[in-house]
Amino acid sequence: MSSAAVVLAVAVLSVTALGFFAARWGGANLSDLEQWALGGRSFGTIVSWFLLGGDLYTAYTFIAVPALVYGVGALGFFAVPYATVAYPIALVVLARFWGIARRRGYVTTADFVRDRYGDRTLEIAIALTGVVAAMPYVALQLVGMRAVFGRFSGLGATGSFLALTAAFVLLAAYTYTSGLRAPAMIAFVKDTLIYVTVIAAIAVIPIRLGGWPHIFALSQAVLARRPHAPSIYLKPAQYFTYATMAFGSALSLFIYPHSITSVLAARSREVIRRNAALLPIYSLLLGLLALLGYCAVAAGIVTKDASTVVPALFARYFPDWFDGVADAAIVIGALVPAAIMCIGAANLFASNVFREFSPRRTPVETHVAKILTLVMCAFALLFIFFVPVPFAIDFQLLGGALMLQIFPAFVLGLWTRWFHPKALLAGWACGLVASCAMAYAGGFTSNYTLHAFGGSLTGFIAFYGLLLNLLVSAILTVLLRAVRLDAGMDRTSAGDFA
């Protein structure tokens, strides 16, 4: 067994032990749903910073962003501004939501939608959207893990599959046992490993390749010879695509179930505000990681699977043992967010779907959420084998296209009750169907080209879906209020939003 494999195995087993040990953190009663799923709403600034960082900067960051830059050039840098733009949105939206969630005991966004609009169908629609949208995001973490396991020639295809399954079984086991405390504790290790590997990569690889000017020049020459001639510069025809991908992703980032779960675990609104100010530090890391895509192009790495370019870079330019450290950063960088995502999706299904169809409508028991977490892990594992996409990052973008359709009901609902719940439901359905249709027509890519008036415009399908959603919701609200159709009862009060 190579030293890289040994380092990786030791790291994964160590964080697994840490995940089980987290059940003892604070002597919490993990049979209580808030303690298991939200850490007792007790995390301070430092823990929340690592948890949110571990939640948002994942194997997606380490694998998919450089892979996209390697494949399409400058367009792949959309992830840098989108992450930066997302934090001011989080500062405004999530601080407001945290306040009402704390006062009324909400565990999910669908809890708020239920009370705000008094419409159970809308609540279930919002919940199911979050559950389904989480699956491709979890699958994205699996792509990173698969890219690492696939590099070890002794495993083979079957061995890689078994290693991936084993890693996810361990993930499911310690998540079931320790809840949110497990990824919160492991996030400290994960972020340390990622910072070490990224700093080492940026310090070593560009020097070995002759410096950044040489890397950029060579990358431009190589990319120009590929089909569709991608470039290290954005072309005018890509401006709208780039802008909609960045803006649409920024709007959806903090309304994912895992983001909401991490935010509701904070012990105060000030913790959220501090993290909205501190988390952009990770955006610097993201920009550096994206540049590794150009390093892979300049290094002459050729692969049919773009997800393998970062592991290939580390294998080429670092000793075997440090290659294992980088592999561990990727795998642990997948396990942490995957755990939070499964908990968040399970919370939604248990609280807002399972409970809605329960004859007694009693509060959800913790063991139900735990079992559903295992189910979410299993579905995510299956998802990766049945939904092929050109680039791994498309998993996240396709999930964002679905997630963004709850924006009118949830985010706008934090400020206004003007929209009619039936209109929001119709807008949600139209946006969802349109997004899925565009994704299918485009071969499960994240962008779609509209043709009209003799011209064409390529943009993010989530952005198109949201525009249609808002248009339908607004028009139908005017019509339904004109005929005075019952708009449901608002169980929230002005004091809840203070």
C-alpha positions in Angstrom: 0.0 0.0 0.0 1.4 3.4 -0.9 2.1 6.1 1.7 -0.7 8.2 0.1 -3.2 5.5 0.7 -2.0 5.0 4.3 -2.3 8.7 5.1 -5.8 8.8 3.5 -7.0 5.8 5.4 -5.6 7.0 8.8 -7.2 10.5 8.2 -10.6 9.0 7.3 -10.6 6.6 10.2 -9.5 9.4 12.6 -12.3 11.8 11.7 -14.8 8.9 11.8 -13.7 8.3 15.4 -14.0 12.0 16.0 -17.5 11.9 14.6 -18.6 9.3 17.1 -16.8 11.1 19.9 -18.8 14.2 19.1 -21.9 12.5 20.6 -20.3 13.3 24.0 -19.8 17.0 23.3 -21.5 19.1 26.0 -23.2 16.1 27.5 -26.3 16.8 25.3 -29.4 14.6 25.2 -29.3 13.5 21.6 -32.8 12.0 21.8 -34.0 15.6 21.6 -34.4 16.8 18.0 -33.0 20.2 18.5 -29.9 18.8 20.2 -29.4 16.2 17.5 -30.3 18.2 14.4 -29.3 21.8 15.5 -26.7 21.3 18.1 -29.0 22.7 20.7 -28.9 26.1 18.9 -25.8 26.7 20.9 -22.8 27.2 18.6 -20.7 30.3 19.0 -18.8 32.4 16.4 -15.8 30.1 16.0 -17.7 26.8 15.8 -20.3 28.4 13.4 -17.5 29.8 11.3 -15.9 26.3 10.8 -19.3 24.7 10.5 -20.6 27.1 7.8 -17.2 27.0 6.1 -17.2 23.2 6.2 -20.8 23.4 4.9 -20.3 25.8 2.0 -16.6 25.2 1.0 -16.6 21.5 0.2 -15.3 18.9 -2.3 -17.2 21.1 -4.7 -14.6 23.8 -4.0 -11.6 21.6 -4.1 -12.6 19.5 -7.1 -15.4 21.0 -9.2 -14.3 24.6 -9.5 -10.8 23.9 -10.8 -12.3 21.2 -13.0 -14.7 23.6 -14.6 -11.9 26.2 -15.1 -9.8 23.4 -16.7 -12.7 22.6 -19.0 -14.3 26.0 -20.0 -11.8 28.6 -18.9 -12.8 31.9 -17.4 -16.5 31.1 -17.2 -15.6 28.7 -14.3 -14.6 31.7 -12.2 -18.3 32.5 -11.6 -18.0 30.7 -8.3 -15.7 33.5 -6.9 -18.1 36.5 -7.2 -21.1 34.3 -6.4 -19.7 33.3 -3.0 -18.8 37.0 -2.3 -22.2 38.3 -3.3 -24.0 35.7 -1.2 -22.7 37.0 2.2 -24.5 40.4 2.1 -27.6 38.5 1.2 -27.0 36.1 4.1 -26.4 39.0 6.5 -29.9 40.5 5.7 -31.9 37.4 5.1 -30.6 34.8 7.5 -30.3 37.2 10.5 -34.0 38.0 10.0 -35.0 34.4 9.7 -32.9 33.3 12.7 -34.9 35.7 14.9 -38.3 34.4 14.0 -37.1 30.8 13.9 -35.7 31.1 17.4 -38.9 32.7 18.7 -41.2 30.2 17.2 -39.0 27.1 17.3 -38.7 26.5 13.6 -36.3 23.8 12.4 -36.8 24.4 8.6 -37.8 27.0 6.1 -41.0 25.1 5.4 -42.0 25.6 9.0 -42.0 29.3 8.4 -43.9 29.0 5.1 -46.6 27.0 6.8 -47.2 29.7 9.5 -46.7 32.6 7.2 -49.2 31.5 4.5 -51.4 28.9 6.3 -51.1 26.6 3.3 -50.1 23.0 3.9 -49.7 22.2 0.2 -47.2 25.1 -0.2 -45.4 23.9 2.9 -45.0 20.4 1.5 -43.9 21.7 -1.9 -41.2 23.8 -0.3 -40.0 20.9 1.8 -39.9 18.4 -1.1 -38.0 20.9 -3.2 -35.3 21.2 -0.5 -35.0 17.4 -0.2 -34.7 16.8 -3.9 -32.3 19.8 -4.4 -30.0 18.5 -1.7 -29.5 15.2 -3.5 -27.4 16.5 -6.4 -25.4 18.6 -4.0 -24.6 15.5 -1.9 -23.8 13.7 -5.1 -21.3 16.4 -5.9 -19.4 15.5 -2.7 -19.3 11.9 -3.9 -17.8 13.0 -7.2 -14.8 14.4 -5.2 -14.4 11.2 -3.2 -14.7 9.0 -6.3 -12.0 11.1 -8.0 -9.7 10.3 -5.2 -10.5 6.6 -4.8 -10.3 6.1 -8.6 -6.6 7.2 -8.6 -5.5 4.1 -6.6 -4.8 1.6 -9.3 -5.1 -1.3 -6.9 -8.8 -0.6 -6.3 -10.1 -0.7 -9.8 -13.7 0.3 -10.7 -15.3 -2.2 -8.3 -12.9 -1.3 -5.5 -13.5 2.4 -6.0 -17.2 1.8 -5.7 -16.8 -0.3 -2.5 -14.5 2.4 -1.0 -17.0 5.1 -1.8 -19.8 3.1 -0.3 -17.8 2.3 2.8 -16.9 5.9 3.3 -20.6 6.8 3.1 -21.6 4.1 5.5 -19.2 5.5 8.0 -20.6 9.0 7.3 -24.2 7.7 7.8 -23.2 5.9 11.1 -21.6 8.8 12.9 -24.2 11.2 11.6 -27.0 8.9 12.9 -25.2 8.7 16.3 -24.0 12.3 16.8 -26.1 14.5 14.6 -24.9 18.0 13.7 -22.2 17.9 16.4 -20.2 15.4 14.3 -19.7 17.6 11.2 -19.2 20.6 13.4 -16.3 18.9 15.2 -14.8 17.4 12.0 -15.0 20.7 10.2 -12.0 21.9 12.3 -9.8 19.1 10.8 -11.3 19.6 7.3 -10.6 23.3 7.1 -7.1 22.9 8.4 -6.3 20.3 5.8 -7.7 22.4 3.0 -5.8 25.5 4.0 -2.6 23.6 4.2 -3.0 21.9 0.8 -4.1 25.0 -1.0 -1.3 27.1 0.3 1.2 24.4 -0.6 -0.3 24.1 -4.0 -0.2 27.8 -4.8 3.4 28.0 -3.4 4.8 25.0 -5.2 2.9 24.3 -8.5 3.2 27.7 -10.2 7.0 27.8 -9.6 7.4 24.3 -11.1 5.4 25.4 -14.1 7.5 28.5 -14.8 5.4 31.2 -13.1 1.9 32.6 -13.6 2.7 34.6 -16.8 3.8 31.4 -18.5 0.8 29.4 -17.0 -1.7 32.0 -18.4 0.0 32.2 -21.8 0.2 28.4 -22.2 -3.4 27.9 -20.9 -4.7 30.4 -23.4 -2.9 28.7 -26.3 -4.1 25.2 -25.2 -7.7 26.2 -24.6 -7.9 28.0 -27.9 -7.3 24.7 -29.7 -10.2 22.9 -28.0 -13.7 22.6 -29.4 -15.7 25.9 -28.9 -12.3 27.6 -28.1 -12.6 28.4 -24.4 -10.5 31.2 -23.1 -8.9 32.5 -20.0 -10.8 35.7 -20.7 -14.6 36.1 -20.7 -16.0 36.6 -24.2 -18.8 39.2 -24.7 -21.2 36.3 -25.5 -20.4 34.8 -22.0 -21.1 38.0 -20.0 -24.8 37.2 -19.4 -24.1 33.5 -18.7 -21.5 34.4 -16.2 -23.6 37.0 -14.5 -26.7 34.8 -14.2 -24.7 31.9 -12.9 -23.1 34.1 -10.2 -26.2 35.9 -9.2 -28.5 32.9 -9.4 -26.2 30.8 -7.3 -25.7 33.6 -4.8 -29.5 33.8 -4.3 -29.8 30.1 -3.7 -26.7 29.4 -1.6 -28.1 30.3 1.8 -31.6 28.8 1.3 -30.4 25.2 0.9 -31.4 22.9 3.8 -27.8 22.5 4.9 -27.2 26.2 5.1 -30.4 26.8 7.1 -29.5 23.9 9.4 -26.0 25.4 10.1 -27.5 28.9 10.6 -30.2 27.8 13.0 -27.5 26.1 15.1 -26.0 29.5 16.0 -26.7 30.7 19.5 -27.4 34.4 18.6 -28.1 36.7 15.7 -24.7 38.4 16.3 -23.0 35.1 15.6 -24.6 35.1 12.2 -23.7 38.7 11.5 -20.1 38.1 12.5 -19.9 35.0 10.2 -21.3 36.9 7.3 -18.4 39.3 7.8 -15.8 36.6 8.3 -16.7 34.0 5.8 -15.6 36.0 2.7 -12.1 35.0 3.8 -12.9 31.7 2.2 -13.5 33.4 -1.1 -9.8 34.2 -1.3 -9.2 30.4 -1.0 -11.8 29.8 -3.7 -10.1 32.1 -6.1 -6.7 30.4 -5.5 -8.3 27.0 -6.0 -9.9 28.0 -9.3 -6.4 29.0 -10.6 -5.4 25.3 -10.2 -7.6 24.7 -13.3 -5.2 26.7 -15.4 -2.2 25.0 -13.7 -3.6 21.6 -14.9 -4.0 22.9 -18.4 -0.4 24.3 -18.5 0.9 21.1 -17.0 -0.5 19.1 -19.9 -2.8 17.0 -17.9 -5.2 15.2 -20.2 -8.2 13.3 -18.8 -11.7 12.4 -19.9 -13.0 13.1 -16.4 -12.2 16.7 -15.4 -12.9 15.9 -11.8 -9.5 14.1 -11.6 -7.4 17.1 -12.6 -6.7 18.4 -9.0 -5.7 14.9 -7.6 -3.5 14.5 -10.7 -1.8 17.8 -10.1 -0.9 16.8 -6.5 0.2 13.4 -7.6 2.6 14.9 -10.1 4.2 17.7 -8.1 4.2 16.5 -4.5 5.7 13.5 -2.6 3.5 10.6 -2.1 2.8 11.3 1.6 1.6 14.8 0.9 -0.5 13.6 -2.0 -2.2 11.6 0.7 -2.8 14.7 2.8 -4.4 16.4 -0.3 -6.6 13.3 -0.9 -7.6 13.4 2.8 -8.6 17.1 2.4 -10.8 16.2 -0.5 -12.5 13.2 1.1 -13.0 14.9 4.5 -14.1 18.0 2.6 -16.8 15.8 1.2 -17.8 14.0 4.4 -18.5 17.2 6.4 -21.0 18.9 4.1 -22.6 15.7 3.1 -23.5 15.0 6.7 -25.0 18.4 7.2 -26.9 18.1 3.9 -28.4 14.8 4.8 -29.4 16.2 8.2 -31.0 19.3 6.6 -32.9 17.2 4.0 -34.0 14.7 6.7 -35.3 17.6 8.9 -37.4 18.9 6.0 -38.9 15.6 5.2 -39.5 14.6 8.8 -40.9 17.9 9.9 -42.9 19.0 6.9 -43.8 15.9 4.9 -43.9 13.0 7.3 -45.5 15.0 10.0 -48.1 16.5 7.6 -49.3 13.0 6.8 -49.2 11.7 10.3 -52.7 11.2 11.7 -51.8 12.9 15.0 -49.5 15.6 13.6 -47.4 15.3 16.8 -43.9 16.8 16.9 -41.4 14.7 15.0 -39.5 12.2 17.0 -35.8 12.2 16.7 -35.5 8.6 15.6 -37.6 9.4 12.6 -35.2 12.2 11.5 -32.3 9.8 12.1 -33.7 7.1 10.0 -34.5 9.6 7.2 -30.9 10.8 7.3 -29.8 7.2 6.5 -32.3 7.2 3.6 -30.9 10.5 2.3 -27.4 9.1 2.3 -28.5 6.1 0.3 -30.4 8.1 -2.3 -27.4 10.4 -2.8 -25.2 7.4 -3.4 -27.6 6.2 -6.1 -28.0 9.6 -7.6 -24.4 9.8 -8.7 -24.7 6.7 -10.8 -27.9 7.6 -12.6 -27.7 11.3 -13.4 -24.7 11.9 -15.7 -23.5 15.5 -16.1 -20.6 16.9 -18.2 -18.9 18.6 -15.2 -19.3 17.8 -11.5 -20.2 21.4 -10.7 -23.4 20.9 -12.7 -24.7 18.8 -9.8 -24.6 21.9 -7.6 -26.0 24.1 -10.3 -28.9 21.8 -11.1 -29.7 21.7 -7.4 -29.6 25.4 -7.3 -32.1 25.6 -10.2 -34.6 23.7 -8.0 -33.7 25.5 -4.8 -34.1 29.0 -6.2 -37.8 28.3 -6.8 -38.6 28.6 -3.1 -37.1 32.1 -3.1 -40.4 34.0 -3.5 -42.2 32.1 -0.8 -39.4 32.0 1.7 -37.2 35.1 1.3 -39.8 37.5 0.0 -42.1 36.2 2.7 -39.8 37.4 5.4 -40.7 41.0 4.4 -44.2 40.8 2.8 -47.4 38.8 2.9 -48.7 40.3 -0.3 -48.3 37.2 -2.4 -51.2 34.8 -2.4 -50.2 31.3 -1.3 -52.0 29.6 -4.3 -50.2 32.0 -6.6 -46.8 31.2 -5.0 -47.6 27.5 -5.5 -48.4 28.0 -9.2 -45.3 30.1 -9.6 -43.2 27.4 -7.9 -44.6 24.7 -10.2 -44.0 26.7 -13.3 -40.4 27.6 -12.3 -39.7 24.0 -11.4 -41.1 22.5 -14.6 -39.4 25.1 -16.7 -36.0 24.5 -15.0 -36.3 20.7 -15.3 -37.3 21.0 -19.0 -34.4 23.3 -19.8 -32.0 21.0 -17.9 -33.3 17.9 -19.8 -33.2 19.7 -23.2 -29.6 20.9 -22.5 -28.3 17.4 -21.6 -28.4 18.2 -17.8 -26.1 21.2 -18.2 -26.7 24.2 -16.0 -27.2 26.8 -18.8 -29.8 27.1 -21.6 -29.9 29.2 -24.7 -33.1 31.1 -25.5 -33.7 32.0 -29.2 -36.0 34.9 -29.9 -36.3 37.8 -32.4 -33.4 36.4 -34.5 -31.0 36.3 -31.6 -29.9 34.0 -28.7 -29.1 34.4 -25.1 -27.5 31.8 -22.9 -28.1 32.0 -19.2 -28.4 30.0 -16.0 -31.6 27.9 -16.0 -32.2 28.7 -12.3 -32.3 32.4 -13.2 -34.8 31.9 -16.1 -36.9 29.7 -13.8 -37.0 32.3 -11.0 -38.1 35.0 -13.4 -41.0 32.9 -14.7 -41.8 32.0 -11.1 -42.0 35.6 -10.0 -44.0 36.6 -13.0 -46.6 33.9 -12.5 -46.8 34.5 -8.8 -47.3 38.3 -9.2 -49.9 38.0 -12.0 -51.9 35.3 -10.2 -51.8 37.2 -6.9 -53.4 40.2 -8.5 -56.1 38.0 -10.1 -56.8 35.9 -7.0 -57.0 38.9 -4.7 -59.3 40.5 -7.2 -61.8 37.6 -6.9 -61.1 37.5 -3.1 -60.0 33.9 -2.9 -59.1 33.0 0.7 -55.4 33.7 1.2 -54.9 31.6 4.3 -54.2 32.7 7.8 -50.9 34.3 8.8 -49.9 32.9 12.2 -46.8 35.1 12.5 -46.9 38.6 14.0 -44.9 41.8 13.6 -43.2 41.0 16.9 -41.8 37.8 15.5 -39.7 39.8 13.0 -38.3 42.3 15.5 
